[in-house]
Amino acid sequence: MLRWQSMTWQVRVSILLAVTAATGLAAVANAPDDGKVIGIWPVGAAVGALLLAPRRWALRLLPVVLALGLLTVGVGGRPWSVAVGYAVTIAVEVALVWVLLSRGQERTWSLCRDADLRRWILACLLGGAVGAVGGALTALVTGFGHVPLVALGMGTAHLASLLVLTPLWATLPEHDSIAGRGEYALQWLLITVAAPMVFIPQDTPPLVYLLIPLLAWSALRISAREALAQMILMLAFAILLTTADRGPFAAAPAVYGLDRDVRGILLASFAVVCAVIVVPLILRVGESVEAARDAQAERDTLDRIVASATGVAIIVTDERSRISLFNPGAERMLGYRAEQVLGRSTSMLHSPAAVEAAAAQLGVAPDFRSVAGELLRRGVAPVEMGFTRADGVDRTHSMTLSRVTDDQGKVVGYVSTSEDVTDRIETEEALREALERMREVDSVKDAFVSSVSHELRTPITSIHGYLEMLLDETLGELSPAQRSAVEKVESNSRRLLGLIDDLLTLSRLQEDGLNLAPRVVDLRTLVGDACEVVAPAAETGGLSLRVSVPEEPMPFLGERDMLERALVNLVGNAVKFTPGGGEVEVSLLPREDGSVVVVRDTGIGIPLAEQEHLFTRFFRSSLAQRQAIPGSGLGLSIARAVVHQHGGSLRVESAEGAGTTFYVELPALV
């Protein structure tokens, strides 16, 4: 036998229309002969035919539904004028409910959420209202039946049909039965046995409503479609027995002196009650199962995350600080297995000394409760906390502690995350010690350089003096060869004196500063004098040296000689590192917050990777070394130190082969 879902839509719609025709004819034919309504006509099945068909075919099926309504009502024994009114009502009702449920979309309508439930109830109520209005109009026009009674009978019958049958064509919550085999069998036994037995008594209508808790039990414990199947089976028993004049609904008109059509109204009302209890319960169970699945998936994800976080110790406790979770990272770092610590207080992981150290760091009382309270107050801010491993070794962790609360905000536990930072702290301490030793070595080196420079200055100055006497021939006439040799010695001694002078100047700048005298100097004069010092070298090298200064004076408070020396170093470097035919431009520019001296050249430039070391003592660029350009590597260090001592800054822009520009930025005179 083919499964329903594996059939083509044409086959399914054909079967459903055939079932609609058969059950519709049975509903009309088995209605009381002296009644005016047509029983519970399967409007919900006709809606299902439209819902199962593609959208472009749905409206084409409406004439078929209209024809089925006309034939079943007319052939079933009602006047053809009444059949026309009822058939038109059925067609309009089916179209309206189809539009509301499908919303004109090419997919199975869903009945899984509260919004779906509201739309379903609204569609069924409107469909029942159309049935009631159509029945009333038909009775009014044809005079067939009492108008209010026909409206009530048609409205309740069509509402019941829609509420009971339309969920069959929907996408329902997917969940398996949670009832055991015995419970499952008992449910079906009660449905198939108790339902017929309840409808046997003639004079106890309330007794049939005892079946509703049974349906609710099924809706809560078995799958959605099986719960619907049990409801439809029970209602089928009710319809068959009522049609056979059995049960309280069939006997009610005679017992209470009511119209025969009342039995159909009572039966439809019972079906409505069953549907509005069972279907919402199915949705609630589906939502609960889905929420449970999502919660389980979240728990599984969280468990995987916690289990995979082997580099972090994650410890969760209850509200009394008893350990409830001890992840693999905590096991690895602390040496305990989870089963060894579960249920025990976290205080076992901290020695008294560690607690006291943490309390001193946090500024709280030296007890575990105070330390924990301060950690909670700090939240995500980590604190270094001592942990004691299972083997007794103390380790330092960077730790955070947070509260775990429920939906009402009540604290239900705590979670701590920590990372072992012992090695990092030891490394940092070793680096601090090494840095301190390096500073001591650097200080000793500076003192040594300063001392040696002082000691060398006197003898070299003396040598330089005697060399000048020799060159002046005060001590006798020199031969050309002797003069050449003496001139070379004198030149090198002068360079050596310059180096010693640079070392002493840099040492003085680093140790004592400039002890600036409050003298106002004109920066224009400083720039001009510095350029005059370097001009002969520029002319010798075939360079163009251009100087640009403002016409107005630019006063500045500072040490004139040292500022001139800094500018001489910068302009001298520009001349030294610019090949013949190049240009060196020196500009003095005013600014709102001071002034800037710009020294720009078209020389060999400085590689970008080396520029961060440019102002380091004794540093010389790789380009200068390759081209054997002489220099001590102290000029830029001295220049920056002088500028900084005057509250300014020195920066550089350069690229290899594209020249270099230095910016000496000085503050305003105040």
C-alpha positions in Angstrom: 0.0 0.0 0.0 1.4 3.4 -1.0 2.2 5.8 1.8 0.2 9.1 1.8 3.3 11.3 1.5 4.7 9.3 -1.5 1.6 9.8 -3.6 1.4 12.5 -6.2 -0.7 15.6 -5.3 -3.2 14.6 -8.0 -3.8 11.2 -6.4 -4.0 12.7 -2.9 -6.5 15.4 -3.9 -8.6 12.9 -5.8 -8.8 10.6 -2.8 -9.6 13.5 -0.6 -12.4 14.8 -2.9 -13.8 11.3 -3.1 -13.8 11.0 0.7 -15.4 14.5 0.9 -18.2 13.4 -1.4 -18.8 10.1 0.4 -18.8 11.6 3.9 -20.8 14.7 2.8 -23.5 12.5 1.3 -23.5 10.4 4.5 -23.8 13.5 6.6 -26.8 14.7 4.7 -28.5 11.3 4.2 -28.2 10.4 7.9 -29.5 13.8 9.2 -32.9 13.5 10.8 -35.7 13.4 8.3 -37.6 16.0 10.2 -34.6 18.2 10.6 -33.5 21.1 8.4 -29.7 21.0 8.6 -27.4 18.6 6.9 -25.2 17.2 9.7 -21.4 17.8 9.9 -20.6 18.3 6.2 -16.7 17.7 5.7 -15.8 21.3 5.0 -12.3 20.6 6.5 -11.7 17.8 4.0 -12.6 20.1 1.1 -10.2 22.8 2.4 -7.5 20.0 2.6 -8.0 19.3 -1.1 -7.2 22.9 -1.9 -4.2 23.0 0.5 -2.7 19.8 -1.0 -3.0 21.1 -4.6 -0.5 23.6 -6.2 -1.6 27.2 -5.9 -2.5 27.6 -9.5 -4.8 24.5 -9.2 -6.5 25.4 -5.9 -9.0 27.9 -7.3 -9.8 25.5 -10.2 -11.0 23.0 -7.6 -13.6 25.4 -6.2 -16.1 24.5 -8.9 -15.6 20.9 -8.0 -16.2 21.6 -4.3 -19.3 23.6 -5.3 -20.6 20.7 -7.4 -19.9 18.2 -4.5 -21.9 20.4 -2.2 -24.8 20.7 -4.6 -24.9 17.0 -5.4 -24.5 15.7 -1.8 -27.1 18.0 -0.4 -29.6 17.6 -3.2 -29.1 13.8 -3.6 -29.2 13.5 0.2 -32.8 14.6 0.3 -32.8 18.3 0.7 -34.6 20.6 -1.7 -32.5 21.7 -4.6 -33.0 25.3 -3.8 -31.6 24.6 -0.4 -28.8 22.6 -2.0 -27.8 25.6 -4.1 -27.6 27.9 -1.0 -25.7 25.3 1.0 -23.3 24.6 -1.9 -22.5 28.2 -2.5 -21.9 28.7 1.3 -19.6 25.7 1.3 -17.6 27.0 -1.7 -17.2 30.5 -0.2 -16.2 29.1 3.2 -13.6 26.7 1.7 -12.1 29.5 -0.4 -11.9 31.8 2.6 -10.3 29.3 4.9 -7.8 28.2 2.2 -6.7 31.8 1.7 -6.3 32.4 5.4 -4.4 29.2 6.1 -2.1 29.1 3.0 -1.8 32.8 2.5 -1.4 32.0 -1.1 2.0 30.3 -0.8 3.3 27.2 -2.4 3.9 25.2 0.7 2.2 23.2 3.4 0.7 25.5 6.0 2.3 25.3 9.4 0.6 24.7 12.8 3.6 24.8 15.2 3.6 28.3 16.8 1.2 30.5 18.7 0.9 32.7 15.7 -0.1 29.7 13.6 -2.6 28.7 16.3 -4.2 32.2 16.3 -4.5 32.2 12.5 -6.0 28.7 12.5 -8.6 29.6 15.1 -9.4 32.8 13.3 -9.8 31.0 9.9 -12.0 28.3 11.5 -14.2 30.9 13.3 -14.6 32.9 10.1 -15.4 29.7 8.2 -18.0 28.8 10.8 -19.4 32.3 10.6 -19.8 32.0 6.8 -21.6 28.7 7.4 -23.9 30.3 9.9 -24.7 33.3 7.6 -25.1 31.1 4.5 -27.4 28.7 6.4 -29.5 31.7 7.7 -29.8 33.3 4.3 -30.7 30.0 2.7 -33.4 29.4 5.3 -34.6 33.0 4.9 -34.9 32.8 1.1 -36.3 29.2 0.8 -38.3 29.2 4.0 -36.7 25.8 4.8 -36.2 25.7 8.6 -36.1 28.1 11.5 -33.5 30.7 10.6 -31.7 31.0 14.0 -31.6 27.2 14.5 -30.4 26.6 10.9 -27.7 29.3 11.4 -26.6 27.8 14.7 -26.6 24.2 13.3 -24.7 25.1 10.1 -22.2 27.3 12.0 -21.3 24.8 14.7 -21.2 21.9 12.2 -18.8 23.7 9.9 -16.7 25.0 12.7 -16.3 21.5 14.1 -15.4 20.1 10.7 -12.7 22.8 10.2 -11.2 22.5 13.7 -11.0 18.7 13.5 -9.9 18.2 10.0 -7.7 21.1 8.9 -4.8 20.2 11.3 -4.4 17.0 9.3 -3.1 19.0 6.3 -0.7 21.1 8.3 3.0 20.8 9.3 2.7 19.8 12.9 5.3 19.7 15.7 7.7 16.8 15.1 8.2 14.7 18.2 8.1 11.0 19.0 5.8 9.4 21.5 7.1 9.5 25.1 4.5 7.0 26.3 5.8 3.5 27.1 4.3 0.6 25.2 1.9 -0.3 28.0 0.7 3.3 28.3 0.4 3.6 24.5 -1.7 0.4 24.2 -3.9 1.5 27.1 -4.7 4.8 25.4 -5.8 3.1 22.2 -7.8 0.5 24.2 -9.6 3.2 26.1 -10.4 5.2 22.9 -11.8 2.2 21.1 -13.7 0.8 24.1 -14.6 3.6 26.4 -15.8 6.0 23.6 -18.5 3.6 22.4 -19.5 2.7 25.9 -19.9 6.4 27.0 -22.2 7.1 24.1 -24.6 4.2 25.0 -26.4 5.9 27.9 -29.3 8.0 26.8 -29.8 10.4 29.6 -26.3 11.5 30.8 -24.9 14.1 28.4 -22.1 15.2 30.8 -20.7 11.7 30.8 -19.3 12.1 27.3 -17.1 14.9 28.4 -15.1 12.4 30.5 -13.5 11.5 27.2 -11.8 14.9 27.0 -9.2 14.2 29.7 -8.4 11.0 27.8 -7.7 13.0 24.7 -5.6 15.5 26.6 -3.6 12.6 28.1 -2.9 11.4 24.5 -2.0 14.8 23.3 0.6 15.2 26.1 2.2 11.7 25.7 2.1 10.6 22.1 3.0 12.1 18.7 0.9 14.9 17.2 -0.7 12.9 14.3 -1.5 10.0 16.5 -3.2 12.3 19.0 -5.3 13.7 16.1 -6.1 10.2 14.9 -7.4 9.2 18.4 -9.6 12.3 18.5 -11.0 11.7 15.0 -11.6 8.0 15.9 -13.5 9.0 19.1 -15.5 11.6 17.2 -16.3 9.0 14.5 -17.7 6.7 17.2 -19.8 9.7 18.5 -21.1 10.5 15.0 -22.0 6.9 14.2 -23.7 6.2 17.5 -25.6 9.6 17.4 -26.7 8.9 13.8 -27.9 5.5 15.0 -30.0 7.3 17.7 -27.7 6.2 20.5 -26.1 8.2 23.2 -27.1 11.4 25.1 -26.8 13.7 22.0 -29.4 11.6 20.1 -31.7 11.4 23.1 -31.5 15.1 24.2 -34.2 16.5 21.9 -36.8 13.9 23.2 -35.6 14.2 26.8 -35.6 17.9 26.9 -38.3 18.7 24.3 -36.0 20.3 21.8 -35.9 20.4 18.0 -34.4 17.4 16.3 -31.6 19.5 14.8 -30.3 20.2 18.3 -28.6 16.8 18.5 -26.3 17.9 15.6 -25.6 21.1 17.4 -24.6 19.2 20.6 -22.5 16.8 18.7 -20.7 19.6 16.8 -20.1 21.5 20.0 -18.6 18.4 21.5 -16.2 18.1 18.5 -15.3 21.8 18.8 -14.4 21.4 22.5 -12.3 18.3 21.8 -10.4 20.1 19.0 -9.7 23.3 20.9 -8.3 21.3 23.8 -6.3 18.7 21.8 -4.7 20.9 19.1 -3.3 23.6 21.5 -2.0 20.9 23.8 -0.2 19.3 20.8 1.4 22.7 20.0 2.5 23.1 23.7 4.0 19.7 23.8 5.8 20.4 20.5 7.2 23.7 21.8 8.3 22.0 25.1 10.0 19.2 23.1 11.7 21.7 20.8 12.7 23.8 23.8 14.1 20.7 25.5 16.0 19.8 22.3 17.4 23.4 22.1 18.3 23.3 25.7 20.0 19.9 25.4 21.8 21.1 22.3 23.0 24.2 24.2 24.1 22.0 27.1 25.9 19.7 24.7 27.6 22.6 23.0 28.5 24.1 26.4 29.8 20.8 27.6 31.9 20.4 24.4 33.3 23.9 24.8 34.1 23.4 28.5 35.6 20.0 27.8 37.7 21.4 24.9 39.0 24.3 26.9 42.0 22.4 28.2 44.1 25.6 28.5 41.6 27.2 31.0 40.5 25.9 34.3 36.7 26.2 34.6 35.2 25.4 38.0 31.5 25.7 38.7 30.0 25.5 42.2 26.6 25.6 43.8 25.5 28.5 45.9 27.4 27.0 48.9 30.7 26.9 46.9 30.6 23.2 46.5 32.2 22.1 43.2 29.7 20.8 40.6 31.9 21.0 37.5 35.6 20.5 37.1 36.6 20.7 33.4 39.6 18.9 31.8 41.6 22.1 31.9 41.2 22.2 35.7 42.2 18.6 35.9 45.3 19.2 33.9 46.4 22.3 35.7 45.5 21.3 39.3 46.2 17.5 39.1 42.9 16.4 40.5 40.3 14.2 38.8 36.8 15.6 38.7 35.4 12.8 40.9 37.9 13.7 43.6 36.7 17.3 44.0 33.0 17.2 43.1 30.9 18.2 46.1 33.8 19.6 48.0 34.5 23.3 48.8 36.7 25.3 46.5 38.7 26.4 49.5 40.6 23.1 49.2 42.3 24.6 46.2 43.9 27.6 48.0 46.4 27.6 50.8 46.1 30.0 53.7 49.2 31.8 52.3 47.6 32.2 48.9 44.4 33.6 50.4 46.4 36.1 52.5 48.4 37.2 49.4 45.3 37.7 47.4 43.7 39.6 50.3 46.7 41.9 50.5 46.5 42.4 46.7 42.7 43.2 46.8 42.9 45.2 50.0 40.4 43.1 52.0 40.4 41.0 55.2 42.6 37.9 55.0 39.9 35.3 54.8 38.5 33.2 51.9 35.0 34.7 52.0 36.3 38.3 51.8 38.6 37.5 48.9 35.7 35.7 47.0 33.4 38.7 47.6 35.9 41.1 46.2 36.5 38.8 43.2 32.8 38.8 42.5 32.6 42.6 42.8 35.4 42.9 40.2 33.6 40.6 37.8 35.6 40.1 34.6 38.7 41.9 35.9 41.2 39.1 36.4 43.2 38.8 39.7 46.3 36.7 40.4 45.3 34.0 42.8 47.4 31.2 44.3 46.2 27.6 43.7 47.6 24.4 45.3 47.9 21.4 43.0 47.2 17.9 44.1 50.9 17.2 44.5 51.3 20.2 46.9 53.0 22.5 44.3 51.8 26.1 44.5 50.9 27.8 41.2 49.6 31.3 40.3 46.5 31.7 38.2 44.9 34.7 36.6 41.4 34.2 37.8 37.9 35.6 37.4 34.8 34.8 39.5 31.2 35.3 38.5 27.7 34.6 39.8 25.3 32.1 38.1 21.7 33.3 38.4 18.3 31.8 37.4 15.5 33.5 35.5 14.4 35.3 38.6 17.9 36.6 39.3 18.5 34.3 42.3 22.1 33.2 42.7 22.3 29.4 42.1 26.1 29.1 41.9 29.4 30.5 40.9 31.8 30.0 38.0 35.5 30.7 38.0 37.8 30.7 35.1 41.6 30.8 35.5 44.8 30.4 33.6 48.1 29.3 35.0 50.4 32.3 34.7 53.2 31.1 37.0 55.7 30.7 34.1 54.8 34.0 32.7 55.2 35.8 36.0 58.6 34.1 36.6 59.6 35.1 33.1 58.5 38.7 33.6 60.4 38.8 36.9 63.5 37.4 35.2 63.1 40.0 32.5 62.8 42.8 35.0 65.9 41.7 36.8 67.8 41.4 33.5 66.6 44.9 32.5 67.7 46.3 35.8 71.1 44.7 35.3 71.3 46.1 31.8 70.5 49.5 33.1 73.3 49.2 35.6 75.7 48.0 32.9 74.5 50.9 30.7 75.1 53.4 33.6 78.6 51.9 34.2 79.3 52.1 30.5 78.1 55.8 30.3 80.3 56.6 33.3 83.2 54.8 31.8 82.8 56.6 28.4 82.5 60.0 30.2 85.5 59.3 32.4 87.7 58.0 29.5 86.6 61.0 27.3 87.7 63.4 30.1 90.9 61.6 30.5 91.6 61.5 26.7 90.7 65.2 26.1 93.8 66.6 28.0 96.5 64.5 26.2 94.9 64.9 22.8 94.6 68.6 23.3 98.3 68.7 24.2 99.2 66.6 21.1 97.1 68.9 19.0 98.9 72.0 20.4 102.4 70.5 19.6 101.2 69.6 16.1 100.2 73.2 15.5 103.6 74.3 16.7 105.2 71.9 14.2 103.0 73.2 11.4 103.9 76.8 12.3 107.6 75.6 12.2 108.1 77.0 15.7 110.3 74.0 16.4 112.1 74.0 13.1 111.5 73.9 9.4 109.7 70.8 8.0 110.3 69.1 4.8 107.4 68.7 2.4 107.0 65.0 3.4 107.2 65.9 7.1 104.6 68.6 6.7 102.2 66.2 4.9 102.5 63.7 7.6 102.0 66.2 10.4 98.9 67.7 8.6 97.4 64.2 8.5 98.1 63.6 12.2 96.6 67.0 13.0 93.5 66.3 11.0 92.9 63.0 12.7 93.6 64.5 16.1 91.0 67.2 15.3 88.4 64.5 14.4 89.3 62.6 17.6 88.8 65.8 19.7 85.4 66.3 17.9 84.3 62.7 18.8 85.4 63.3 22.5 83.5 66.5 22.5 80.4 64.8 21.2 80.6 62.1 23.8 81.0 64.6 26.6 78.2 66.8 25.3 75.8 63.8 25.1 76.8 62.6 28.5 76.1 66.1 29.9 72.7 66.2 28.2 71.7 62.8 29.6 73.0 63.3 33.1 72.5 67.0 34.0 70.6 68.6 31.1 71.4 72.0 29.7 70.7 74.1 32.8 69.1 76.5 30.3 69.8 80.2 30.8 66.9 82.5 30.2 68.3 84.1 27.0 66.1 85.1 24.1 67.7 84.3 20.7 66.4 85.0 17.2 65.9 81.7 15.4 66.6 83.4 12.1 70.2 84.2 13.2 70.6 80.6 14.6 69.6 79.1 11.2 71.8 81.5 9.3 74.8 80.9 11.4 74.4 77.1 11.3 74.2 77.1 7.5 77.3 79.4 7.2 79.2 76.8 9.2 78.2 74.0 6.7 78.3 76.2 3.6 82.0 75.5 2.7 81.4 71.7 2.8 78.4 72.2 0.6 80.3 74.2 -1.9 83.2 71.7 -1.9 80.7 68.9 -2.6 79.1 70.7 -5.4 75.7 71.1 -3.7 73.1 73.8 -3.7 72.4 75.1 -0.2 69.3 77.2 0.0 68.1 79.0 3.2 64.7 80.5 3.7 63.7 82.4 6.9 60.9 84.9 7.6 61.5 88.7 7.5 60.1 89.2 11.0 62.2 88.2 14.0 61.4 84.9 15.6 62.4 85.0 19.3 63.0 81.8 21.2 64.2 81.1 24.8 67.1 78.7 24.9 70.8 77.8 24.9 72.1 79.4 21.7 75.3 77.4 21.3 73.6 74.0 21.8 70.7 74.9 19.5 73.2 76.0 16.8 75.1 72.8 17.3 71.9 70.7 16.8 71.2 72.6 13.6 74.8 72.2 12.4 74.5 68.5 12.9 71.3 68.2 10.9 72.4 70.5 8.0 75.9 68.8 8.1 74.3 65.4 7.8 72.2 66.6 4.9 75.3 67.9 3.1 77.3 64.7 3.9 74.7 62.3 2.6 73.8 64.2 -0.6 75.8 63.4 -3.7 77.3 66.1 -5.9 74.7 68.1 -7.8 72.1 67.6 -5.2 70.2 70.2 -3.1 69.9 71.0 0.5 67.1 73.3 1.6 66.7 74.8 5.1 63.5 76.6 6.0 62.3 78.3 9.2 58.5 78.5 9.3 56.3 80.1 11.9 53.3 78.3 13.5 50.5 79.3 15.8 52.0 77.0 18.6 55.6 77.8 17.9 58.0 77.3 14.9 59.5 74.5 12.8 62.9 74.2 11.1 62.7 72.0 8.1 66.0 70.5 6.7 65.3 68.8 3.4 67.9 67.1 1.1 67.9 65.0 -2.1 70.4 62.6 -0.8 70.7 58.8 -0.4 67.8 58.5 2.1 67.3 56.1 5.0 65.8 52.6 4.7 62.3 52.5 6.4 63.3 49.6 8.6 66.2 51.5 10.0 64.5 54.7 10.8 63.3 53.6 14.3 67.0 53.3 15.3 68.1 56.6 13.7 68.5 58.6 17.0 70.3 55.7 18.8 73.9 56.5 19.9 76.5 55.3 17.4 73.9 54.1 14.9 74.8 54.5 11.2 72.6 53.4 8.4 73.5 50.5 6.1 73.7 52.9 3.1 76.3 55.1 4.9 78.4 52.1 5.8 78.2 50.7 2.2 79.3 54.0 0.7 82.0 54.5 3.4 80.7 57.9 4.5 82.6 58.8 7.7 80.8 59.7 10.9 80.5 58.8 14.6 76.7 58.2 14.8 76.3 60.7 17.6 75.1 63.8 15.7 71.5 62.9 15.6 71.4 61.7 19.2 72.8 65.0 20.3 70.4 67.0 18.1 67.3 65.2 19.5 68.6 65.5 23.1 69.1 69.3 22.6 65.6 69.7 21.0 63.9 67.7 23.7 65.7 69.7 26.4 64.1 72.8 24.8 60.6 71.3 24.9 60.5 70.5 21.2 60.5 67.4 19.1 62.5 66.0 16.2 61.1 63.8 13.6 62.1 62.4 10.2 60.6 61.5 6.8 62.7 59.5 4.4 62.9 56.7 1.9 65.8 54.9 0.4 67.1 56.9 -2.6 64.5 59.6 -2.2 66.1 62.0 0.2 65.5 62.9 3.8 63.5 65.6 5.6 64.0 66.5 9.3 61.4 68.6 11.2 62.6 70.5 14.3 59.4 71.6 16.1 59.9 74.2 18.8 57.3 75.6 21.2 56.3 79.3 21.2 58.0 81.8 23.4 55.8 82.4 26.5 
